[in-house]
Amino acid sequence: MNWSSLPPDDQPSLEQSRELQWEFDEVVKKYFYQACDRLTQKLLSRCGWDVINDFKGLTLIIICPNQGINWHIVRHLATFSQYLQQWPGIAKIRIYPPPGTGSAMEISVAESWGY
């Protein structure tokens, strides 16, 4: 639904919109995690991670605490991609390496199959 086509009185407040977006993201995150196999869940539990939706698709954000975990995450990209492809829209994965070891990497799920 295009909110801008509604009269101002019929549009949700900015606070309501943010709260609904947060709740939606939390539900998506929960279902994404539950759809993952145990190895993938264990790997995610060793990182900071989140799934966000910008209504074009999902972005899986992973923050790696050390180089070893970062290496395992990169090797696991195809598996993450398989789970993200279950959702409609464009899916991306953004990986943040440990602080001071490089910059974030963002790839489209379609690109990740080469890993």
N, C-alpha and C positions, 0 to 999 in steps of 0.2 A: 504494500500500500504506500502511496506517495503522500506523506503527511503534509507537504507544502500545498497540496491542492485543497486541503480542508480549511475552513474558516479558523482563525486564531483560537476562538473559544472551544473548538472541537479537537484541537491538537493537544497531545499530552505535554505536560510540563517537562522542562529539561531534566529536572530531578527524577521524574517518573521514567523518562526515557532511559536515563543512565541506570536506574535500578532494574528496569526490565532487561536491558542489555546485559548487565552483570548476572542476573538470574539465568538468563538464556545461556550465557557463556559457561556458567557453572554446570548447568544440565548437560550441555554438549561435552564439557570436559569429563564429567562423570561417565557418560555413555561411551566416549572414546576410550577411556581407561578400561572400562569393563569389557569392551570388544577386543582389547589386546590380550595376547597370550601371556603366560606367567613370566617368561623371560623378558619380554618387552616391558611389562609392569615393573619388574625388578630393576631394570635399567632406568626407567623413568623415575623410580623412587630414589635413585642415587643422584638425581639432578634436580635443579629447579626447573619446572616446566609449566606451561599453560597452553590452552587452546583458546584462540579468540576467533570471532566471526565478524567479518565486516559486511555481511550480507552479499558478498560476491563469492565467498568461500571461506574456508578455514585456514588458519595459520597455526601450526604447532611450533611453539617457542620452547627451546631447550637451552638451559644455562648449565654448562659443564663445570664442575668444581675442580677438575684436574685433567691433565693431558690423557691419562689412561681412560677415563670415562669418555672424554671427547673422541678418542680413537674408536671406542666401542659404539658410540652414537653414530659416527660417520659410517662405520661398517654395517650398521643396522638400518640405514636409510631406506632400503627396499622394503623392509618390513613395516616401517612407519608409513611409507607410501601406500602400501596395501590397505592399511587401516583407514587412512585418510580418504582413499578413493571410494569408500563406502558412503561418503557424504556428498551431497550435490554441490556443484559449483567448483571453483578453482581452489586447489589446495596447495599450500606452501609449507616448507619447513625452514625455520630460522634457528641456526645453532650459534650460540655464543660460547667461544672458548674460554678457558680460565683467564682471569684478568692478567693483562700484560703479555699475552701470548699470541695476539693477532686480533683480527676483526671478525665480526659476525659473518656467517655465510647464510645466504638465503637462496633456496632453490625451489622451483616448481616441482610438484610431485611427478609430473610427466618427465622431468629431467633426471630424477633421482635413480632411475633404473640402471644406470651405468655403474653404480657403486657396488 
